[in-house]
Amino acid sequence: MMQNQIEGIYCDYCNRILNKMSLTLPCGFVVCFDHINPDDTTISCLICQDHSIDLIQCFNMPKNKLKLRDSETGCWLIPSMNNNSDNFLDNSFEMLDEIIVMESLNERVNRWNQLKFMYINLEKTNSRLFCAELLPNGELIVGAGNSVQIWNIQNGNLLKEFEGHSCGVVCVKILRNGNLLSGSADHCIKLWNKQTVQCLKTLYGHQDWVNCLVEMTNGNIISSSDDYTIKIWDLNKEICLVTLNGHNHYVHQIILNGDSELISVSADRTIKLWNLDTKKCTNTLIGHKDWINKVEVLNNGDLISCGNDKSIKIWDKMSGKCKKSLNGHEDNIINMKLLNENEIISCSRDGLVKIWDLCTGSCIVTFKAHDLIITCLNVINNKQFLTGSIDHVFKLWTL
């Protein structure tokens, strides 16, 4: 029986379109499962050719336990949670003046239905795109395969390429001094000179993919990883100052809330608040039924999160209780951003984008943005945002 395939996603061994059934090797490369004889106990690495792989240990790596990989996103699948208990949720929305709300919503529906987009195709790369950050000067920084690339989105030209990672680049971050940080599936963090393309430093310490990077006001950086940990680094001394332990699954995202608080979300279905002065977890928010992928802080101090349970949840940060649950997506919600104080934008695995009213929890508009998974979402202002999919296609949306 022929396995399903996704155009543009390639096996690191045969360079052919990656099959739905695939395997991540300990060194981070992803290969079609067809290249592996599961009856063997030890094999020579198909890619590196310089080390042996214990297949039993490889199969039991967290990413391989189901031996299934989503070829569209490069993300690993887990079973859906069957917990239907909503007793801890308050799903009722605050009642506002119905006439004013409906008039406002109708106006916004008409406004968002006038969206137009500029099509951008990065045709000169055939690598999987995991992340992207749009700079104010119009340059687009992407993690493409094992390298970091800077593109001119006006003409689609590749401006610079930073090579040095041995596995896929999962996250990128521009520092205040103009240098560039990247985190990778090779477990390390690299600091780059954006002008010279030179790798200045490499930080080692994580035991799995580095998923997210943030910069503190004192110049230190914080990273989160699939090794379940969060690490604080002194970038100048190239050392890990402290490791924050508490999650028991992949830590997908971290964000700073002021100088002394860090917020993290994880595949363990929790949101954790950390005091960066004491290095202690101060609260754990529980309510999602599946992996949590993103979190943001609202202007009033509340938190908003999204995940693989297809819901967006608004939280009272102080009490830790879920105030509202926004439902409407029919697939995993990959990303979510604030558009303005009243609206958020979310995108799901099926390529759909939704814009929501925060006051009522109503979906203002839904549209199909991409044929494949949307891996990148950047809000430029309250009238412009950028979406990008794993097949190298970006769209700049404008009202």
N, C-alpha and C positions, 0 to 999 in steps of 0.2 A: 504494500500500500504506500503510495507516495505521500510524504509528509508535507504539511503546509509550509510555504515559504513567503518571506517578505522581501520585496524588491529593495535592493540597496544595502542590506545588512549582510555582512560577510563573515565567514569562518576565518579565524586567524591562521589556520593550518592550510586549507585548500583554496582560500580566497574565493570561494563560491558562496552563493546566497545561503545564509545560515538557516538550518532547519529549525523547526519549532523545538525539537528535542536537542538540547545542547548541554555542554558541561564546562564549568569554569575550572581551570587547572590551578594548583596552588600558587603558581607564578602570576596568575591574573588573566592569562589568555583564555579566550572562549573558542571552543571547537565544536563541530558537529558531533553528536553522540555516536554517529556511524563510524567514526575513526577509532573508537575505543572498543576493545573486546572485553566485555564485563566479566568474562571468565578468568582473565588474567588477574594476578594479585599485585604485580609491579610492572610498570612500563617505563621506558625512557621518555622524557618530555618531548612531545611532538614538535614543539616550537623551539625551545632552547637547545635541546639535544645535549645538555651538559649536566643533567641531574635526573634522578629516578623519582617516580611518583608512586606512592602507595595508594592503589586504587580504593581500598577500603576506607582509608582516611579521607581520600578525595571525595568519595561519594557521601561521606558523613559531614563534609564541610556544610555550614549553615546554608550556603547558597545552593548546594547540590542535593539536599536531603530529599527533595521531590523529583530531582533530575529533570526539571522543567524550567525553561527560560522563555520569557516573552520576547520574541525576536523583534517586536516593534519598538519596545522601549529599552530593552536590555535590562529590565527589572525582573526580579524573581517573584513567582506567584506563590501565594499561600492559600489554604482552604478558607472559604468564607466562614465567618463566625455565625453560629446558629442561635446566639443568645438574643431572644426577642424581648427581654425585660427592659422596659423604659420607665420603671418606677422612679428612678433617680433623676429623670429629665422633666423639666417644665417646658412643654412644647407650646404653651399659650403665648401669643404675641400681645404686646401692649396695645390697648385700644386707643387709637388717635381719632381726631376729627375725620370721619369717613369721607366727607365731601372734599376737604382739602387734600387728603391723602390720594384719593382717586384722581383728582385733577392733576396733581403732581405726577403721579405714576403715568397717566395717559400722555402727558407732555413728554415725559422721559422716554416712553416707549416710542413715540414718533421721532424723537431726537436720535435715539440709538438705531432706529431702523434706517437712518440715512448714512450709516457707516460705509466708508470706502477704504480700499486697501491698495498698497503698492506691493507688487510681487517681487521678491528677491530670491534668486536661486544661486547658492554657492556651488556652481557646477564644477569648480576645480578641485573639490575634495569628494572622496567617496567613503570617508570615515563616518562612523556613527557620531552624531552630535548629542552630547549629554547635557551641556550647559551653555549659556550665553549671557553676556552682560553688555548692554548698550551704553557707550560713553556719551557725554554731552556734545562732543565734537562730531558725533555721527559715526564713529568707529565702532565696530562690533567685535567683541572678544569672545571666542568660542573655544570650548574643549572639543577637539575633533580627533578621535582616535587617541594616539599616544602623545599628541602635541597640542600646544595652545596656538591659536591663530588669530590674527587681527585682520579684519576685512573692512573695506570701504563699501558701505551698503548702498551708496548712490550708483556706483558702477559695477559692483560685484567683484572688484579686484582684491586679490590677496596681498596685503601689505607686508605682514611679518609672520614668521613662524618660529615658535620656541620649541625646540626638540631636546629631549633628555629623559622624559618619563619612559618607563619600560612597559607600562600598561595604560589603559584608557584614562583620560583626564575627566574627572567627575565634577570638579568645581573650580571656579576662577574668582579672584578678588583683586580689585585695584586698590592699592594702599594710598593713604593721603599724600605720601611723598612721590607718587607717580609710578612706583615699582609695582610689580605684578606677582601675585601668589597663585599657586595652583595646587590642587589636591588630586590624588590619583588612586586608581585601583592597585597601583604598585605599593601602596601603604605609606608613601612618603609625601612630603610637602616641599615644593620648590619655590624659591624666591628668584625673580627675574628682573633684570634691568630692562625696562620697556623700550628704551632707546637703542641699546646695543644688542639686545636679544641674548645677553649673556646670563647664564645661571649663576647667581651669586652665592646661594646657600641651599643646602638640602637638609631637611629635618626628618630624622628617623625616630620612630617610637610606637606608631600605631601598628596593629597586627592585622588590619583589614582595610578595606576601601576608606579613603578620606572623603566624606560627603559634603562638608560645609566648612567655611572659613569666615571668621569675623575679626576685625581689628579693634582693639581697645584704645581708649584715649591716651594711655601711657606708652603706646607703641607695641605692647605685647599682642600676640594673636591667640585666638582660641579655635580649636578644630574639633569636629565630631566625626565619628567613624562607625563602620559596621562592626568594629570590635567591642561595641557596647559602651565605649568610653568617650569622655570629653577631656581634652588636654589644653592647658594654658602654657604658652611658650614665650620664652625670652628670645626674641628674634635676633638681637645683637649677639647674645652669647650662644645661640643655637642649642638651647637646652630646654627640656620640659620642666616647668616649675612645679606643676601639680597635675594630677589626674583625678577627675571627678567621676566617681563610680556610683551607680544607682539604677540605671536602665538595665534591663535584661534582654534587650534585642537591639537591632541596628538603630543608631541615633541619626536620623535623617537630616535634621535642621537645627541650627542654633541661631538665636538673635539676641542682641543686647537691648536691654530696656534701661537706659541711663547708664551710669558708670558702675553701678554696684549690683545689677541684677542681670542674670542670663536666663533665657527661656529655651528649653529643648523639647523636641518631639521625637517620638520613637516608634518603631514597629511593635513595641510592647504595648501600644495603644494608650500610652500615657503622655501627659505634658508635665514637665518638671520645672519648677522655679528654683534658681540657685542664687545664694548670696555670695558674691564674688569676694567680699571681705573675709567672710568666715569659711568660704569654700564648702558650704553645707547646702543641702537641698532643703528649702523652706516649705514647699508644698508640692503635692502631686495631684493633678487633675485627671479624673477618671470618668469616661463616658463614651468614648469612641469604641466601636465593636471590631475594628480592624486597624491595620497600620495607619499611623498619622504621618502625613507627608509634609505639611507646611503649617506655619503659625505666624500671625501678625498681631501687633498691638494697636487697638483702636484709639482714637483721640481721647475718649473718656476713660482710658485705662483698661477697659475690657480686653480680653483676648479672643481671637477668632482663629479657628483651625479647620483643616480639611483632611480627608484620608480615603482609604480604600473601602470604607463602609458607605461611600457615595454621599456622605453628608458634610455640611459645613456647620460648625457649632460655635456659638458665642458664649463666652464664659465670664462670670464674675471672678476676677483674679483674686480678690481678697477671700471670698468664701469658698472658692474652688468649685462652685456649682454651675452647671450648664443652664444658661438663661433662655436660649433659643436654639432650635435646630432647623437649618435650611435644607429642605429636601427637594429633589427634582432631577439631579443627575442620575443616569442609569448605568454608569460605569465608574471605575476608580477615579477620584479627583486627584490629579497629578500636581496642580499648582493653583495658587490663589494670591491675589494682590489687592490692596486698597486702591480704588480709583480716586475717591474723595471722601469727605466725612459721611456721606450718605450712601455710597455705592461701593460694591466690591466686584471683582471679575474673577471667574474661576474657569479652569479648563480640565477636561476629563480625558480618560484613555481613549475614548471613541472619537476624539477630534472635535468635540463640541465645546463651545464657549458660552458661558452664561454670565449675565450681569444682573446683580441682585440689589434690591432696596433694603438697607440695613434696618430701617425703622419697622417695616411690616414683615420682613422676611420674604417678600414676593420676588419672583423672578421677573425682571423687566423685559429681557430679550434673550433668545437662544439662537445661535447660528453655528453652522458647520464651518470651522476655520481651516481644517486640514484633513486630508484623507488618512494620514497616519498619525501616530501619537504626538501630541504637543509636549515637547520636552522643555521648552523655554518660554517664559512669559515675563516681559518687562513693561512696566508702566512708565511712560515718559511724562505725561501730564494728564489732566482730567479729560482731555479730548484725543489723546493719542496713546496707543500701546502697541507692542511688538510681540508677535507669536512666532515660534519656530518649531519645526517638527524634525524628527530624527532623519528624514530623507533630504536634509540640507535646504529645505524651503522655508523662508521667512516671509512674513506679511506684516507690513507697517500699516496699522489701522488708524484712520483719522475721521473725525466727525465733520 
